[in-house]
């Protein structure tokens, strides 16, 4: 499991998450489509079906774009709220 290591894409722009890796995050907000919003080193991650206020949620990143990533809650995740 990774905890916010920077990675570089072919464009040379650094991103703190990688597709396919798992991270532990807090869901701080809700996006326009209802998905949870987490941040790692300021980089936005939209987490499918996650709710604002959830803490220590294990997520798996599905895709990483220039400005944000998408993820889903990983199996075995715990929420301490």
Secondary structure in CASP SS format (residue, H / E / C, confidence):
PFRMAT SS
TARGET T0000
AUTHOR 0000-0000-0000
METHOD secondary structure of the structure
MODEL  1
X C 1.00
X C 1.00
X C 1.00
X C 1.00
X C 1.00
X C 1.00
X E 1.00
X E 1.00
X C 1.00
X C 1.00
X C 1.00
X C 1.00
X C 1.00
X E 1.00
X E 1.00
X C 1.00
X C 1.00
X C 1.00
X C 1.00
X C 1.00
X C 1.00
X E 1.00
X E 1.00
X E 1.00
X E 1.00
X C 1.00
X C 1.00
X C 1.00
X E 1.00
X E 1.00
X C 1.00
X C 1.00
X C 1.00
X C 1.00
X C 1.00
X E 1.00
X E 1.00
X E 1.00
X E 1.00
X E 1.00
X C 1.00
X C 1.00
X E 1.00
X E 1.00
X E 1.00
X E 1.00
X E 1.00
X E 1.00
X C 1.00
X C 1.00
X C 1.00
X C 1.00
X C 1.00
X C 1.00
X C 1.00
X C 1.00
X E 1.00
X E 1.00
X E 1.00
X E 1.00
X E 1.00
X E 1.00
X E 1.00
X E 1.00
X C 1.00
X C 1.00
X C 1.00
X E 1.00
X E 1.00
X E 1.00
X E 1.00
X E 1.00
X E 1.00
X C 1.00
X C 1.00
X C 1.00
X C 1.00
X C 1.00
X C 1.00
X C 1.00
X C 1.00
END
